[in-house]
Amino acid sequence: MLNTVAAAVFAMSTIIVPPGGAPGDVPPPDHITIDVVTINGSGCRAGTAAVAVSPDNKAFTVTYSEFMAQVGPQALPTDFRKNCQLNLRVNVPSGFTYGIASTDYRGFAHLERGATALEKANYYFQGMSQTEYKQHNYKGPFSDDWQATDTTDVAAIVYHPCGEKRNFNINTELRVMAGTSDKKLTSFISMDSTDGAIETTYHFAWKVCPPPRP
């Protein structure tokens, strides 16, 4: 699902790039933490999504345990579409700000001939405009792991405003349509894993904020 974070450049004049450094080249030296403030949606009950930050501060991952959309004889009418909304508090060292440079989405899908599925997502900072949804489509017959990557041009990365407290919101949706497939058969798409091996990875872009005005 991935050019997932496109939007206009945010206040470039208020952000300083370290000499010789490009966005993403210089992550903060102190480890960041992420708190899950709220979790909502038919695809992620409380306790079914976990967030972890990479040791190098270059990315964070979201692992789901129940995120699956399906159609078929055992599916409920509402199971064809599942969504998850995460509200995160990203705690970064003073003097740094972040955006999302790219996102890797992974999962598994089983689609009978004639069935189709999609995954789409967007994200935004609290109180700011939402980024455009990016969508990835899959067509049966298909029964395998799937992976999609969204990347954002450097000039289009949206950064958290320096000196402000705004939570980071992630909206993700999975959907499967039976189409012309045999209605006695089940088709599904998932973004979950019982062993935690399948996860969504958000790659940070880092910049240095200007010192506060006296």
Buried (B, 14 or more C-beta within 10 A) or exposed (E): BBBBBBBEBBEEEBBBBEEEEEBBEBBBEEBBEBEBEEBBBBBBBEEBBEBEBBEEBBBBBBBBBBBBBBBBEEBEEEBBBBBBBBBBBBEBEEBBBBBBBBBBBBBBBBBBBBBBBBBBBBBBBBEBEEBEBBBBEBEBEBEEEBEBBBBBEEEBBBBBBBEEEBBBBBBBBBBBBBBEBEEEBBBBBBBBBEEEEBBBBBBBBBBBBEEEEE
